Amino acid sequence: MEKPLSRVILRNALLIGAALVGLAGPARLAGQEPGNVPETKAPAPTQAAPVAPEAAKPTAPPVSAYQKAHDEQVLTDFPWLTRFKDADAALGPPAPGEKRVVFMGDSITQGWKLDGADGSFPGKPYINRGISGQTTPQMLVRFRQDVIALNPSAVVILAGINDIAGNTGPETLEQIEDNLTSMAELATANHIRVVLCSVMPAFDFPWRPGLSPASKVVTLNAWIKQYATDNGYPYVDYHTAMKDLRNGLPATLSKDGVHPLPAGYAIMAPLVEAGIEKALAQ
């Protein structure tokens, strides 16, 4: 028997729909789960990574008791006016005919025994106004109290090595030169003869190593010598008489390469004496 046309169409439609559903299933799954994209999460570690030790923190070198006292003093009395205040007041004016000479400087001057039977200049009216660690700006501030007010006939200025070491902060050579100029001008304006000394040889500083001061000292001394010549001041050249091949102080003249031993002062004494005599004769 021949089937009605409507039933044939309905059956064919159902068969086509089932086929389409079968094709859509795999396509839908492929769109949800691509197989070629790598994992985005790393697998959980099977063993904990070792913890790196904490880097060693740099430690500042210990500050000496001397350095602590120096820093406190600079904060409260930068030029250290109290150091010689009482001694200056007790000194009184020079006796008639006395040719008083003040030595202005740092530890190199402070450590120099000037008077007494065992001093470098026994019987001479020489006054020591050296203060350990000082720089030229500190000396300039106390120059009136510790030099001019004492009414000397001459002043011996030995300064600059601690400036190069940066004891009171960084300084250029020009700033050191300016301070030396100001001290010399103050003395001259007050009728005090000026004796300018070379900075001592130094290859290194034990309290501040690595600054390589030798060449700076040579440059500064060249300026001091020229300035002294231009202004008619005697120039005392310790550097040439005491330097070694490195432009430092040899071990025979210094334990630390900066401060003279008695053998060093023995070389310095006749040199500065000649400078003083020349200044007083002007």
C-alpha positions as CSV (number, residue, x, y, z in Angstrom):
1,M,0.0,0.0,0.0
2,E,1.3,3.4,-0.8
3,K,2.0,5.6,2.2
4,P,0.5,9.1,2.4
5,L,2.9,11.8,1.3
6,S,2.6,13.8,4.6
7,R,3.8,10.8,6.6
8,V,6.9,10.5,4.4
9,I,7.8,14.1,4.8
10,L,7.4,13.9,8.6
11,R,9.6,10.9,8.8
12,N,12.3,12.4,6.7
13,A,12.2,15.6,8.8
14,L,12.8,13.6,11.9
15,L,15.7,11.7,10.5
16,I,17.4,14.9,9.3
17,G,16.9,16.6,12.7
18,A,18.5,13.6,14.5
19,A,21.5,13.7,12.2
20,L,22.0,17.4,12.9
21,V,21.9,16.9,16.6
22,G,24.5,14.1,16.4
23,L,26.8,16.5,14.4
24,A,26.4,19.4,16.9
25,G,27.4,17.4,20.0
26,P,31.1,16.9,19.1
27,A,31.4,20.4,17.8
28,R,30.1,21.9,21.1
29,L,32.5,19.7,23.1
30,A,35.4,20.8,21.0
31,G,34.7,24.4,21.6
32,Q,34.6,24.0,25.4
33,E,37.8,22.0,25.9
34,P,40.6,22.8,23.5
35,G,43.3,20.2,23.7
36,N,46.3,22.1,22.5
37,V,46.5,25.0,25.1
38,P,49.1,24.3,27.9
39,E,48.3,24.3,31.5
40,T,48.4,27.9,33.0
41,K,49.1,26.8,36.6
42,A,52.4,25.3,37.6
43,P,52.2,21.9,39.3
44,A,52.4,22.1,43.1
45,P,56.1,21.6,44.2
46,T,56.9,18.3,45.7
47,Q,59.6,19.9,48.0
48,A,59.9,23.4,49.5
49,A,62.5,25.6,47.9
50,P,65.4,26.4,50.3
51,V,65.3,29.8,51.9
52,A,68.3,32.0,51.0
53,P,70.2,33.3,54.0
54,E,69.7,37.0,54.8
55,A,72.4,39.1,53.2
56,A,75.0,40.3,55.7
57,K,74.3,43.9,56.6
58,P,77.4,46.2,56.4
59,T,78.4,47.5,59.8
60,A,79.9,50.9,60.4
61,P,83.4,51.0,61.9
62,P,83.4,51.6,65.7
63,V,83.7,55.3,66.7
64,S,86.7,55.9,69.0
65,A,86.3,57.8,72.2
66,Y,88.6,60.5,70.8
67,Q,86.3,60.9,67.7
68,K,83.2,61.1,69.9
69,A,84.7,63.8,72.1
70,H,85.9,65.6,69.0
71,D,82.4,65.6,67.4
72,E,80.7,66.8,70.6
73,Q,83.2,69.6,71.0
74,V,82.8,70.8,67.4
75,L,79.0,70.9,67.9
76,T,79.2,73.0,71.1
77,D,82.4,75.1,70.4
78,F,83.4,74.8,66.8
79,P,86.8,76.7,67.0
80,W,87.3,75.5,70.6
81,L,87.7,79.0,72.0
82,T,87.6,77.6,75.5
83,R,90.7,75.5,75.0
84,F,93.2,78.4,75.5
85,K,90.8,81.1,76.9
86,D,92.2,81.0,80.5
87,A,95.8,80.5,79.4
88,D,95.5,83.5,77.0
89,A,94.1,85.7,79.8
90,A,96.8,84.7,82.2
91,L,99.7,85.2,79.7
92,G,99.6,89.0,79.9
93,P,101.4,91.4,77.4
94,P,104.9,90.7,76.2
95,A,107.7,92.1,78.4
96,P,109.7,95.1,77.1
97,G,111.9,93.9,74.3
98,E,110.3,90.5,74.1
99,K,109.9,89.0,70.7
100,R,106.9,86.8,71.3
101,V,106.1,84.2,68.6
102,V,102.8,82.2,68.5
103,F,102.7,78.8,66.8
104,M,99.2,78.3,65.3
105,G,98.4,74.9,64.1
106,D,96.9,71.4,64.7
107,S,98.2,68.3,66.5
108,I,101.6,68.5,64.8
109,T,102.0,71.9,66.5
110,Q,100.3,70.7,69.7
111,G,102.7,67.8,70.0
112,W,105.8,70.0,69.5
113,K,107.5,70.9,72.8
114,L,108.7,74.4,72.3
115,D,110.0,75.6,75.6
116,G,111.8,74.2,78.6
117,A,115.2,72.7,78.9
118,D,114.2,69.7,76.7
119,G,112.2,71.8,74.3
120,S,113.2,72.7,70.7
121,F,113.6,76.4,71.6
122,P,114.7,76.7,75.3
123,G,114.5,80.3,76.6
124,K,112.6,81.6,73.6
125,P,109.2,83.3,74.2
126,Y,107.4,80.9,71.9
127,I,103.7,80.2,72.6
128,N,102.1,76.9,71.4
129,R,98.5,77.3,70.3
130,G,98.1,74.0,68.4
131,I,94.9,72.0,68.8
132,S,94.7,68.4,67.7
133,G,92.4,67.7,64.7
134,Q,91.8,71.3,63.8
135,T,91.2,72.6,60.3
136,T,91.9,76.1,58.9
137,P,88.3,77.4,59.4
138,Q,88.5,76.6,63.1
139,M,91.9,78.3,63.4
140,L,90.6,81.3,61.5
141,V,87.7,81.8,64.0
142,R,90.0,81.6,67.0
143,F,92.8,83.6,65.4
144,R,92.0,86.9,67.1
145,Q,91.8,85.3,70.6
146,D,94.7,82.9,70.3
147,V,97.1,85.1,68.2
148,I,96.2,88.7,67.8
149,A,95.2,89.3,71.4
150,L,98.5,87.9,72.6
151,N,100.4,90.8,70.9
152,P,103.1,88.6,69.3
153,S,105.9,89.9,67.1
154,A,105.3,87.0,64.7
155,V,103.0,84.0,64.0
156,V,104.0,80.7,62.6
157,I,101.1,79.1,60.7
158,L,101.2,75.4,60.0
159,A,97.8,74.2,58.8
160,G,95.9,72.4,56.1
161,I,96.5,68.6,56.5
162,N,93.3,68.1,58.5
163,D,91.3,70.0,55.9
164,I,92.5,67.6,53.3
165,A,91.4,64.7,55.6
166,G,88.0,66.3,55.8
167,N,87.9,66.6,59.6
168,T,85.2,69.2,59.6
169,G,83.7,68.3,56.3
170,P,84.7,68.4,52.6
171,E,86.9,71.4,51.5
172,T,88.4,72.3,48.2
173,L,92.1,73.4,48.1
174,E,90.8,76.9,47.2
175,Q,88.9,77.1,50.4
176,I,92.0,76.1,52.4
177,E,93.9,78.8,50.6
178,D,91.3,81.4,51.4
179,N,91.5,80.6,55.1
180,L,95.3,80.7,55.1
181,T,95.1,84.1,53.2
182,S,92.6,85.4,55.8
183,M,94.9,84.5,58.7
184,A,97.9,86.1,57.1
185,E,95.9,89.3,56.3
186,L,94.6,89.5,59.8
187,A,98.1,89.2,61.2
188,T,99.6,91.7,58.8
189,A,96.8,94.2,59.5
190,N,97.7,93.9,63.2
191,H,101.5,94.4,62.6
192,I,102.3,90.8,63.3
193,R,105.0,89.2,61.1
194,V,103.8,86.1,59.2
195,V,105.8,82.8,58.7
196,L,104.0,80.3,56.4
197,C,104.9,76.7,56.6
198,S,104.4,73.9,54.1
199,V,101.9,71.2,54.9
200,M,103.7,68.1,56.1
201,P,104.1,65.1,53.8
202,A,101.4,62.5,54.1
203,F,100.8,59.4,52.0
204,D,97.6,58.3,53.9
205,F,95.6,59.0,57.0
206,P,95.3,56.3,59.6
207,W,92.0,57.7,60.9
208,R,90.6,58.1,57.4
209,P,92.4,55.8,54.9
210,G,92.1,55.8,51.2
211,L,92.0,59.6,50.5
212,S,95.4,59.6,48.7
213,P,96.4,63.0,50.1
214,A,100.0,63.1,48.8
215,S,99.3,64.9,45.5
216,K,96.9,67.3,47.1
217,V,99.5,68.3,49.7
218,V,102.1,68.9,46.9
219,T,99.6,71.2,45.0
220,L,98.6,73.1,48.2
221,N,102.3,73.6,49.1
222,A,103.0,75.0,45.7
223,W,100.3,77.6,46.2
224,I,101.5,78.4,49.8
225,K,105.1,79.0,48.5
226,Q,103.9,81.3,45.7
227,Y,101.6,83.2,48.0
228,A,104.4,83.7,50.6
229,T,106.8,84.9,47.9
230,D,104.2,87.3,46.4
231,N,103.6,88.9,49.9
232,G,107.1,88.8,51.3
233,Y,106.4,86.2,53.9
234,P,109.1,83.6,54.8
235,Y,108.2,80.1,53.6
236,V,109.3,77.2,55.7
237,D,109.6,74.0,53.6
238,Y,109.2,71.0,55.9
239,H,107.9,68.9,53.0
240,T,111.0,68.9,50.9
241,A,113.2,68.1,53.9
242,M,111.1,65.3,55.3
243,K,109.3,63.5,52.4
244,D,110.0,60.0,51.2
245,L,109.8,58.6,47.6
246,R,106.0,58.5,48.0
247,N,105.7,62.1,49.2
248,G,104.9,60.7,52.6
249,L,106.6,60.7,56.0
250,P,109.1,57.9,56.4
251,A,108.9,55.5,59.3
252,T,112.1,57.0,60.7
253,L,110.4,60.3,61.2
254,S,106.8,59.2,62.1
255,K,105.0,56.2,63.5
256,D,101.7,56.9,61.7
257,G,102.8,58.7,58.6
258,V,101.4,62.1,59.8
259,H,102.7,63.1,63.2
260,P,106.5,63.6,63.6
261,L,108.7,61.7,66.0
262,P,111.4,63.6,67.9
263,A,113.7,63.0,64.9
264,G,111.1,64.8,62.8
265,Y,110.9,67.8,65.1
266,A,114.7,67.9,65.1
267,I,114.6,68.6,61.4
268,M,111.8,71.1,61.6
269,A,113.3,73.2,64.4
270,P,116.2,74.9,62.6
271,L,114.0,75.4,59.5
272,V,111.3,77.3,61.3
273,E,113.9,79.2,63.4
274,A,115.4,80.5,60.2
275,G,112.0,81.6,59.0
276,I,111.3,83.4,62.3
277,E,114.6,85.2,62.2
278,K,113.9,86.3,58.7
279,A,110.4,87.6,59.6
280,L,111.6,89.5,62.7
281,A,114.4,91.1,60.7
282,Q,111.9,92.6,58.2
